[in-house]
């Protein structure tokens, strides 16, 4: 016997009492597949073509050695959106003050999440990153509004000044001094997160997409 795919299977039929003229009557019996509504497809208005990872890297406003650990604050805020640590955090430092490297593995809606903060520029600057799998995996279970809400909560929690959307490539987080410098940098990454109000004549290089309400950062996509 060759079993047809569900879409081609003939519905089962239930025999009804014979009619007065002797003819037999049947009615279709709904199959289990027909009774289960299809799962809603997450809505996305834009395609972000990350493959290796969907990573937001930002520069933090607070200098190294001051204030709480950025990821500690981020985990509290991201926890409100359902992010849960899956392992004990890892850190490297002198044993006092903010660590040079701090990382945390977590989970969000079935997706692996990697959080990291690093002290750079000779111990003066703190950078932070939020990384999820490539977008082909993200879009299967997460809608776009939830994605940007996660990015926004992270950027606000670590007090980000600016950043970039990257797919594993290195990123230069020194502030661009001129609109032309920002425009040139747009060609290096899939997207940029800029201070709100930044005015750049992007031309065909990139497009301002949305402003994140909590962090105030402007998302520019290539």
C-alpha positions as CSV (number, residue, x, y, z in Angstrom):
1,X,0.0,0.0,0.0
2,X,1.3,3.5,-0.9
3,X,0.2,6.1,1.7
4,X,-0.6,9.4,0.2
5,X,0.6,12.6,1.7
6,X,-1.9,14.1,4.1
7,X,-2.9,16.8,1.6
8,X,-3.9,14.1,-0.9
9,X,-5.6,11.7,1.4
10,X,-9.3,11.2,0.9
11,X,-11.4,12.1,3.9
12,X,-13.0,9.2,5.8
13,X,-16.7,8.7,5.4
14,X,-19.4,7.7,7.8
15,X,-22.4,5.8,6.6
16,X,-25.7,7.3,7.4
17,X,-29.0,5.5,7.7
18,X,-30.3,4.4,4.2
19,X,-32.7,6.8,2.6
20,X,-36.2,5.9,1.8
21,X,-35.3,5.1,-1.8
22,X,-32.8,2.6,-0.6
23,X,-29.7,4.6,-1.6
24,X,-26.9,4.8,0.9
25,X,-25.8,8.2,2.2
26,X,-22.4,9.1,3.5
27,X,-20.9,12.2,5.1
28,X,-17.2,13.1,5.4
29,X,-15.6,12.7,8.8
30,X,-13.1,15.5,9.6
31,X,-9.5,14.1,10.0
32,X,-7.4,15.1,12.9
33,X,-5.1,17.1,10.6
34,X,-8.1,19.1,9.4
35,X,-9.2,19.9,12.9
36,X,-5.8,21.4,13.9
37,X,-5.5,25.1,12.7
38,X,-2.1,25.9,11.1
39,X,0.4,27.6,13.3
40,X,0.6,31.4,12.9
41,X,3.6,32.5,10.9
42,X,5.7,35.2,12.6
43,X,5.3,38.5,10.8
44,X,8.5,40.2,9.5
45,X,8.5,43.4,7.4
46,X,12.2,43.2,6.5
47,X,14.7,40.6,5.6
48,X,18.0,40.6,7.6
49,X,20.3,38.1,5.8
50,X,22.5,36.9,8.7
51,X,23.9,33.3,8.3
52,X,26.4,32.5,11.1
53,X,24.8,34.7,13.8
54,X,22.6,37.7,14.3
55,X,24.7,39.8,16.6
56,X,24.3,43.3,18.0
57,X,27.6,44.8,19.1
58,X,27.5,48.1,21.0
59,X,29.7,50.6,22.8
60,X,28.7,51.3,26.4
61,X,28.5,54.9,27.6
62,X,30.0,54.2,31.1
63,X,33.8,53.9,31.2
64,X,35.5,50.7,32.4
65,X,35.7,50.4,36.2
66,X,32.5,52.4,36.9
67,X,29.0,51.3,37.6
68,X,27.5,47.7,37.6
69,X,28.5,44.9,35.2
70,X,26.6,45.6,32.0
71,X,25.5,42.0,31.5
72,X,24.1,41.9,35.1
73,X,21.8,44.8,34.2
74,X,21.0,43.4,30.8
75,X,20.0,40.0,32.2
76,X,17.5,41.6,34.5
77,X,15.9,43.6,31.7
78,X,16.0,40.7,29.2
79,X,14.5,38.4,31.8
80,X,11.3,40.5,31.5
81,X,11.2,39.4,27.9
82,X,11.7,35.7,28.7
83,X,15.5,35.3,28.4
84,X,16.8,32.7,30.9
85,X,20.4,31.9,31.7
86,X,21.3,28.2,30.9
87,X,24.8,28.1,32.4
88,X,26.8,29.8,35.0
89,X,28.4,33.0,33.9
90,X,32.1,33.2,32.9
91,X,34.4,36.1,33.7
92,X,38.0,37.1,33.5
93,X,39.6,40.0,35.4
94,X,41.7,41.1,38.3
95,X,39.2,40.0,40.9
96,X,38.1,43.6,41.7
97,X,35.9,45.9,39.8
98,X,34.4,45.2,36.4
99,X,35.8,42.1,34.6
100,X,37.8,42.4,31.4
101,X,35.6,39.7,29.8
102,X,32.1,38.6,31.0
103,X,29.9,36.2,29.1
104,X,26.7,34.4,29.7
105,X,24.8,31.7,27.8
106,X,21.1,31.9,27.8
107,X,17.9,30.9,26.0
108,X,15.0,32.8,24.5
109,X,12.0,31.2,22.8
110,X,14.0,28.1,22.1
111,X,16.9,30.0,20.6
112,X,20.4,30.0,22.0
113,X,21.5,33.5,23.2
114,X,25.1,34.6,23.9
115,X,25.8,37.7,25.9
116,X,29.2,39.2,26.3
117,X,31.0,42.3,27.5
118,X,34.6,43.2,26.9
119,X,36.9,45.9,28.1
120,X,38.9,47.3,25.1
121,X,41.1,50.3,24.2
122,X,43.6,49.8,26.9
123,X,41.1,49.3,29.6
124,X,39.1,52.4,28.9
125,X,36.1,51.3,26.8
126,X,33.4,48.7,27.5
127,X,31.7,46.9,24.5
128,X,28.8,44.5,24.8
129,X,27.2,42.0,22.4
130,X,24.0,40.1,22.1
131,X,24.2,37.2,19.7
132,X,21.5,34.8,18.4
133,X,21.5,32.2,15.6
134,X,21.2,33.3,11.9
135,X,18.0,34.9,10.9
136,X,16.7,31.9,9.0
137,X,16.4,30.2,12.4
138,X,15.2,33.3,14.3
139,X,12.3,34.1,12.0
140,X,10.7,30.6,12.5
141,X,9.6,31.4,16.0
142,X,10.0,35.1,16.6
143,X,8.1,38.0,15.1
144,X,9.9,41.2,14.1
145,X,8.5,43.4,16.8
146,X,9.7,41.0,19.5
147,X,13.2,40.9,17.9
148,X,13.6,44.7,18.0
149,X,12.1,44.8,21.5
150,X,14.9,42.4,22.6
151,X,17.6,44.5,20.9
152,X,16.2,47.7,22.4
153,X,16.1,46.3,25.9
154,X,19.6,45.1,25.6
155,X,21.0,48.4,24.2
156,X,19.1,50.4,26.9
157,X,20.3,48.1,29.7
158,X,24.0,48.4,28.8
159,X,23.6,52.1,28.1
160,X,24.8,51.9,24.5
161,X,25.9,54.9,22.6
162,X,25.9,53.3,19.2
163,X,26.6,49.9,17.6
164,X,26.2,47.6,14.6
165,X,24.3,44.5,13.4
166,X,26.9,42.0,12.4
167,X,27.2,38.4,11.2
168,X,30.5,37.4,12.8
169,X,32.7,40.0,11.2
170,X,34.8,42.4,13.3
171,X,33.3,45.8,14.1
172,X,34.9,49.2,14.8
173,X,33.0,50.8,17.6
174,X,35.0,54.1,17.7
175,X,32.6,56.9,17.1
176,X,32.5,58.1,13.5
177,X,33.3,61.8,13.6
178,X,31.4,62.9,10.5
179,X,28.2,62.0,8.5
180,X,30.5,60.8,5.7
181,X,32.3,58.5,8.1
182,X,29.0,56.9,9.2
183,X,28.0,56.5,5.6
184,X,31.2,54.7,4.8
185,X,30.8,52.4,7.9
186,X,27.3,51.4,6.7
187,X,29.0,49.4,3.9
188,X,30.8,47.3,6.4
189,X,27.8,45.8,8.2
190,X,24.2,44.8,7.7
191,X,23.0,47.6,9.9
192,X,24.0,50.3,12.3
193,X,22.6,51.6,15.5
194,X,23.2,55.3,15.7
195,X,22.4,58.0,18.3
196,X,18.9,59.4,17.7
197,X,19.0,62.5,15.6
198,X,22.0,61.5,13.6
199,X,21.6,63.0,10.1
200,X,23.3,61.4,7.2
201,X,22.7,61.6,3.5
202,X,22.6,57.8,3.0
203,X,21.8,57.8,-0.7
204,X,21.7,54.2,-1.9
205,X,24.1,53.0,0.8
206,X,21.5,52.4,3.5
207,X,18.1,53.3,4.8
208,X,16.9,54.6,8.2
209,X,14.5,51.9,9.3
210,X,13.2,52.5,12.9
211,X,14.0,54.2,16.1
212,X,14.2,52.0,19.2
213,X,12.2,53.7,22.0
214,X,14.0,52.7,25.1
215,X,17.6,53.2,23.9
216,X,16.8,56.0,21.5
217,X,19.0,54.4,18.9
218,X,18.3,54.8,15.2
219,X,18.4,51.5,13.2
220,X,19.9,52.0,9.7
221,X,19.8,48.9,7.5
222,X,22.0,48.4,4.4
